[in-house]
């Protein structure tokens, strides 16, 4: 399984998982079958709020899943439509969250848990 984790800094498996999919500067992508780790820059970082294009953000890299603290409804729908699972990451490193996924301890994010906005009125579910 190939899993993408948004982050702000590239520290490989020690990278801290970022709390919002579309705003992470990079994605640490881990192939669980062989332990390969690669990093890609977010190709959709400067999108308007609510206009995230997840597959563009991932630079066209094929992944099976994403693990993130929070994500907007549109991005979640687009990823799910592509057959991608989206897991609710806990605060911590890629390595810690990867271990939780592999032991089936991270839940998938549902639409009612997505970010509602980033203003004084709307806040994120995370």
C-alpha positions as CSV (number, residue, x, y, z in Angstrom):
1,X,0.0,0.0,0.0
2,X,1.3,3.5,-0.9
3,X,0.3,6.1,1.7
4,X,0.8,9.9,1.4
5,X,1.3,12.1,4.5
6,X,1.3,15.9,4.2
7,X,4.1,17.6,6.1
8,X,5.8,21.0,6.3
9,X,9.4,19.7,6.5
10,X,11.1,16.7,5.0
11,X,12.4,14.6,7.8
12,X,11.5,11.3,6.2
13,X,9.6,9.0,8.6
14,X,10.3,11.4,11.4
15,X,8.3,14.2,9.6
16,X,5.4,15.6,11.6
17,X,2.1,14.9,9.8
18,X,0.5,18.2,9.0
19,X,-3.0,19.0,10.1
20,X,-4.5,20.0,6.8
21,X,-4.2,18.2,3.4
22,X,-4.2,21.1,1.0
23,X,-1.8,23.3,3.0
24,X,1.0,20.9,3.5
25,X,4.1,22.0,1.7
26,X,5.2,18.4,0.9
27,X,3.9,14.9,0.9
28,X,6.0,12.0,2.4
29,X,4.9,8.9,0.5
30,X,5.6,5.5,2.0
31,X,5.3,2.2,0.2
32,X,4.5,-0.3,2.9
33,X,5.4,-3.3,0.9
34,X,9.1,-2.5,0.6
35,X,9.5,0.5,3.0
36,X,10.4,2.9,0.3
37,X,10.0,6.6,1.2
38,X,9.8,9.5,-1.2
39,X,9.0,13.1,-0.9
40,X,7.0,15.3,-3.4
41,X,6.2,19.0,-3.2
42,X,2.6,20.0,-3.1
43,X,1.8,20.9,-6.7
44,X,-1.5,22.6,-5.7
45,X,-0.3,24.6,-2.6
46,X,-1.5,28.0,-3.8
47,X,-5.1,26.9,-4.5
48,X,-8.1,29.0,-3.4
49,X,-9.9,27.8,-0.3
50,X,-12.3,25.0,-1.2
51,X,-10.7,24.4,-4.6
52,X,-8.1,21.8,-3.7
53,X,-7.2,19.4,-6.5
54,X,-5.8,16.4,-4.5
55,X,-4.3,14.5,-7.5
56,X,-2.6,17.6,-8.7
57,X,-1.3,18.3,-5.2
58,X,0.2,14.8,-5.1
59,X,2.0,15.6,-8.4
60,X,0.2,12.7,-10.2
61,X,1.8,10.2,-7.9
62,X,-0.4,7.1,-7.4
63,X,-1.2,6.5,-3.8
64,X,-3.7,4.1,-2.2
65,X,-4.4,6.2,0.9
66,X,-3.7,9.5,2.6
67,X,-3.3,10.1,6.4
68,X,-3.9,13.7,7.6
69,X,-5.2,15.6,10.6
70,X,-7.9,17.4,8.6
71,X,-9.2,17.8,5.1
72,X,-12.0,19.7,3.3
73,X,-15.1,18.0,2.0
74,X,-14.3,18.6,-1.6
75,X,-10.8,17.1,-1.4
76,X,-12.1,14.1,0.6
77,X,-14.8,13.4,-2.1
78,X,-12.3,13.7,-4.9
79,X,-9.9,11.3,-3.2
80,X,-12.7,8.8,-2.3
81,X,-14.0,9.0,-5.9
82,X,-10.5,7.9,-7.0
83,X,-10.7,4.9,-4.7
84,X,-8.3,6.4,-2.1
85,X,-8.8,5.9,1.6
86,X,-8.3,8.9,3.9
87,X,-7.3,8.2,7.4
88,X,-7.5,10.6,10.4
89,X,-3.9,11.0,11.5
90,X,-3.0,11.7,15.1
91,X,-0.6,14.3,16.1
92,X,2.9,12.9,15.6
93,X,5.3,11.5,13.0
94,X,4.7,9.7,9.8
95,X,6.3,6.6,11.4
96,X,3.9,6.7,14.3
97,X,0.8,7.1,12.1
98,X,2.1,4.4,9.7
99,X,2.3,2.0,12.6
100,X,-1.3,2.9,13.6
101,X,-2.6,2.3,10.1
102,X,-0.8,-1.0,9.9
103,X,-2.4,-2.1,13.1
104,X,-5.9,-0.9,12.0
105,X,-6.0,1.8,14.7
106,X,-6.6,4.9,12.5
107,X,-10.2,5.5,11.4
108,X,-11.1,6.8,8.0
109,X,-12.4,10.3,7.8
110,X,-16.1,10.7,6.9
111,X,-17.7,13.8,5.3
112,X,-19.2,14.9,8.7
113,X,-15.6,15.2,10.0
114,X,-14.2,17.4,7.3
115,X,-13.1,21.0,7.7
116,X,-15.9,23.6,7.5
117,X,-13.7,26.6,6.8
118,X,-11.0,28.7,8.3
119,X,-12.7,31.8,9.5
120,X,-14.0,33.0,12.9
121,X,-17.4,31.4,12.0
122,X,-16.3,28.1,10.5
123,X,-13.6,25.9,12.0
124,X,-12.0,22.6,11.3
125,X,-13.1,19.3,12.9
126,X,-9.5,18.6,13.9
